Amino acid sequence: MARPIIPTLSTEQQTQLYEQLRRYNEGRDSYKVSGAYLIVLPYAGKSHYSLWFYSPTVERNPILYLDDLSESVQESLRRVSTLCFHSARKVFLVEYNEKRMATHGDDLIGFGKYRGHYLYEVLKIDPAYVNWIASKYTPRIPKQVRFTQMARAYMSVYVDFSRQKQSRNQSSQFLGKKGERLKGLSFRIMHIRLEDDPYRTHAAGGSALFYVTQVLYAEDRAGNRVILSLPALYPSLVSGQLSAMERAFRVGEIIRVASARISQIFVYKGIKYTRLNYVKLQT
């Protein structure tokens, strides 16, 4: 798919953003087979980026609206990559296309307790009702055939989004044995802890300098849990606080590990964890 120009970003920032998206999409299914999630740029009357779904199983105008995101493209991408991390579908940035994205009201429910509401609205509050339409409703006219196709597409989205919640209860597995080296891994950050490195903390010029390590608790697409310790490059004047020059990671962010070594494997509260050191991130 074509890469639209993002007017709020410099050329370098756009290159970095699309490279991040390319890495995220590695190993995921073809959109022509499984569909894809679309982050649509703001357009006339819409200041926010928005999330849409392309479904190859829906006849005519197969792009379905899901939700509004943020006014920031980076924040929008972060939200979507977190929400869809366990999905096999790719994510693309695209411009709004009124001809291809107009539903003509085919996704408007014309019966029952949700009469007058759109499928995407009901999906958020009563997915079981959308599932009933997808699996039990009998279409009587051609327009209703497309209506049921859209309901099935929305339910597949619901299943994707549910995988994120289900992964928290999945049985994590070790990524290997102690001392083994790993390459080319992707993780979603679940929790971050900051701690001072006692071996590097020292005084200089009458001030204490703290090197604050970011300890990342993360999971891969299969739900396997890992712990990564990323030492600080720059000192901080405040204990437990990163230097302003340091790269601060965020919960929900997707990180790509070029290589790492397994330093420990252990079980805590019934969950298997793999601790990694000598972590080298892809930039």
Buried (B, 14 or more C-beta within 10 A) or exposed (E): EEBBEBEEBEEEEBEBBEEBBEBBBEEBBEBEEBBBBBBBBBBEEEEBBBBBBBBEEBEEBBBBBBBBBBEEBBEBBBBBBBBBBBBBBBBBBBEBBEEEBEBEEBBBBEEEEBEEBBBBBBBEEBBEBBBBBBEEBEEEEEEBEBBBBBBBBBBBBBEBBEBBEEBEEBEBBBBBEEEEEBEEBBBBBBEBEBEBEEEBBEEEEEEBBBBBBBBBBBBBBEBBBBBBBBEBEEBBEEEEEBBEEBEEBEBBBBBBBEBBBBBEBEEEEEBBBBBBBEBEBBE
